[in-house]
Structure formats: C-alpha cells, structure tokens
Amino acid sequence: MAYLFLFLSAFGAATLLPLQSETVLFSLFVLNQHVVSLLLLVAVIGNVLGSCVNWWLGLQIEHFKYKKWFPVSELQLEKAQNIYHRYGFYSLLLSWVPIIGDPITLIAGVLKENFWRFIIVVSIAKTGRYLFIYLLYLGVIN
C-alpha cells in the first residue's frame, strides 16, 4: 500500500497539480520498513510518468490556446517557447525544480520535443532529485 501511495503522490506531483512527493518518500525512509531502492524506483517511475502527462497535454494545448478560458496568454506561451528554444532540451534538466519544472515539461510537449529524448533527460533529473532526498535522509539519521 505504501508503494502505491508513493507512486500516486509522485505521479500527481509531476503534473500541474499542487502536490508533493518528497515528504511521502522521506517519511517512508524514516519508517525503515521498505526497500530503499524500490522506494526510489517507484518514486522515479511515478514522477516521470506524471511528466509524460504534461508532455502529452503540451501536444494537445495548441488546440485550446485561443479559448477565453485558456489560463496562459499567447504572449506568455510564446515567451516560454522562446526560452525553451534558447536552451533546448537541456531545460528539461530543471524538470525536478518546484514551480518551474512542471511547466517546462508542458512546453516540451507544446514544442513537440522528441518523446524518447524527453524521457531520458527527465528521468535523469527526477532520479537525481530523489537520490538527493535519500542523501538528505542519510544525513539526518547520522
């Protein structure tokens, strides 16, 4: 049950929903009842899949950008696209950063970033994030 909860929190945290997975993962480390490598794997897979949802939404978003209810102005969308064009797929290395990471994965879809390159770069970023949390945990208990 803990693995499912972790997966869902990591998945949700990677979407545009305001969720956190770090506290769930850290708490599971503290409980010391689960295999650390499996916790890390579940968190990474959930978070990467959530980012894939953003990428897919980015592919679809062009159909809605002229609607009155669309939350991003055309100017804001163009500005984000220019930033992504400037730094390219390397911007995805920041996909783990709170607040800016989720929109970056969305813009990657808008700009039709290659899906496999997207997966590789985002996986590297998300793995680094969760390994950092594990290192913090190790620092706390020592």
C-alpha positions as CSV (number, residue, x, y, z in Angstrom):
1,M,0.0,0.0,0.0
2,A,2.9,2.4,0.8
3,Y,4.4,1.9,-2.7
4,L,1.0,2.7,-4.3
5,F,0.6,5.8,-2.2
6,L,4.2,6.9,-3.1
7,F,3.6,6.2,-6.8
8,L,0.3,8.3,-6.8
9,S,1.9,11.2,-4.9
10,A,5.0,11.2,-7.2
11,F,2.8,11.0,-10.3
12,G,0.5,13.8,-9.1
13,A,3.4,15.9,-8.0
14,A,4.8,15.8,-11.6
15,T,1.6,17.1,-13.1
16,L,0.3,20.6,-12.8
17,L,-1.4,19.6,-9.6
18,P,0.0,21.3,-6.4
19,L,1.2,18.1,-4.8
20,Q,4.4,17.0,-3.1
21,S,6.1,13.6,-3.1
22,E,9.2,14.4,-1.2
23,T,7.6,14.3,2.2
24,V,6.0,11.0,1.4
25,L,9.3,9.5,0.3
26,F,11.2,10.9,3.2
27,S,8.6,9.6,5.6
28,L,8.9,6.1,4.1
29,F,12.6,6.3,4.5
30,V,12.2,7.2,8.2
31,L,9.8,4.3,8.8
32,N,12.5,2.0,7.6
33,Q,10.0,-0.8,6.6
34,H,10.6,-0.7,2.9
35,V,13.4,-1.5,0.4
36,V,15.1,1.8,-0.3
37,S,15.9,1.0,-3.9
38,L,12.3,0.0,-4.6
39,L,11.0,3.2,-3.0
40,L,13.4,5.2,-5.2
41,L,12.3,3.3,-8.3
42,V,8.6,3.7,-7.6
43,A,9.0,7.5,-7.0
44,V,11.1,8.0,-10.1
45,I,8.7,6.0,-12.3
46,G,5.6,7.8,-10.9
47,N,7.2,11.2,-11.3
48,V,8.5,10.5,-14.9
49,L,5.0,9.2,-15.9
50,G,3.4,12.3,-14.5
51,S,5.8,14.4,-16.5
52,C,4.8,12.4,-19.6
53,V,1.2,13.5,-18.9
54,N,2.4,17.1,-19.0
55,W,4.3,16.5,-22.3
56,W,1.1,15.0,-23.8
57,L,-1.0,17.9,-22.6
58,G,1.5,20.2,-24.2
59,L,1.0,18.4,-27.5
60,Q,-2.8,19.0,-27.2
61,I,-2.7,22.5,-25.8
62,E,-2.3,24.3,-29.2
63,H,-6.0,23.4,-29.9
64,F,-7.1,25.5,-26.9
65,K,-4.8,28.5,-26.8
66,Y,-7.4,30.8,-28.4
67,K,-10.2,29.9,-26.0
68,K,-11.2,32.6,-23.5
69,W,-10.8,30.2,-20.6
70,F,-7.2,29.2,-21.6
71,P,-5.0,30.1,-18.5
72,V,-1.9,31.2,-20.4
73,S,-1.9,34.2,-22.8
74,E,-0.5,33.8,-26.2
75,L,2.3,36.2,-25.2
76,Q,3.2,34.0,-22.2
77,L,3.2,30.9,-24.3
78,E,5.4,32.5,-26.9
79,K,7.8,33.7,-24.2
80,A,8.1,30.2,-22.7
81,Q,8.6,28.7,-26.1
82,N,11.4,31.2,-26.8
83,I,13.2,30.2,-23.6
84,Y,12.9,26.5,-24.4
85,H,14.2,27.2,-27.9
86,R,17.1,29.1,-26.4
87,Y,18.2,26.4,-24.0
88,G,16.7,23.4,-25.8
89,F,16.0,20.1,-24.2
90,Y,18.7,20.9,-21.6
91,S,15.9,22.9,-19.9
92,L,14.4,19.5,-19.0
93,L,17.2,19.0,-16.5
94,L,15.3,21.5,-14.4
95,S,12.1,19.4,-14.5
96,W,12.6,18.5,-10.9
97,V,12.6,22.1,-9.7
98,P,9.4,23.1,-7.9
99,I,7.1,25.6,-9.6
100,I,9.1,25.8,-12.9
101,G,9.7,22.1,-13.6
102,D,6.1,21.1,-14.5
103,P,5.6,24.0,-17.0
104,I,8.9,23.1,-18.6
105,T,7.7,19.6,-19.3
106,L,4.4,21.0,-20.7
107,I,6.3,23.4,-23.0
108,A,8.4,20.4,-24.2
109,G,5.2,18.9,-25.5
110,V,4.0,22.2,-27.0
111,L,7.3,22.3,-28.9
112,K,7.0,18.6,-29.8
113,E,10.2,17.6,-28.1
114,N,11.2,14.1,-29.1
115,F,9.5,11.8,-26.7
116,W,12.4,9.4,-26.1
117,R,14.9,12.2,-25.5
118,F,12.3,13.8,-23.2
119,I,12.0,10.5,-21.2
120,I,15.8,10.2,-20.9
121,V,16.5,13.7,-19.8
122,V,13.5,13.9,-17.4
123,S,14.5,10.5,-15.9
124,I,18.0,11.8,-15.2
125,A,16.6,14.9,-13.5
126,K,14.0,13.1,-11.4
127,T,16.4,10.3,-10.4
128,G,18.8,13.0,-9.2
129,R,16.1,14.7,-7.2
130,Y,15.1,11.5,-5.3
131,L,18.7,10.5,-4.7
132,F,19.3,13.9,-3.2
133,I,16.3,13.3,-0.9
134,Y,17.8,10.0,0.1
135,L,21.1,11.6,0.8
136,L,19.4,14.2,3.0
137,Y,17.7,11.3,4.9
138,L,21.1,9.7,5.4
139,G,22.5,13.0,6.7
140,V,19.6,13.3,9.2
141,I,20.0,9.9,10.7
142,N,23.8,10.0,11.0
